[in-house]
Amino acid sequence: MIHVFLDDVRPCPKGFVPARTVEECILLLQECEVHVLSLDYDLGWDQPNGYELARYMVQHRLFAKEIYLHSSSPTGRMNMYQLLYSHKPEHVKLYNRPVPRELLDRIGRESQKS
């Protein structure tokens, strides 16, 4: 099980696998079991954005166990949240905020042990 951090510019937290594009994130969701998925909205000029990833996730039923939205775009974050919330399976936890510091620290510590 992996944790994925989708962002084109922010540094990837310890214990997470970086995805810099929607395409990279889709491959990770298809090939791996993803526990924590942290999503950005804006992913660079003329690139697919986080909403397009959310739409793909809904269409293909590709969900992580926990999804966090760390985007600084309030509109983009809200649109992603509304789409994912209305289509996610009941067992998927969705948060309209970044991954909490305590969880980031725990994942970072656990990655150092393995």
Salt bridges, closest charged atoms under 4 A:
ASP7 OD2 - ARG10 NH1 2.44
ASP7 OD2 - HIS70 NE2 2.82
GLU33 OE2 - LYS65 NZ 3.40
ASP40 OD2 - ARG10 NH1 3.29
GLU66 OE2 - HIS35 NE2 3.45
ASP105 OD1 - ARG101 NH1 3.35
GLU110 OE2 - ARG106 NE 3.41
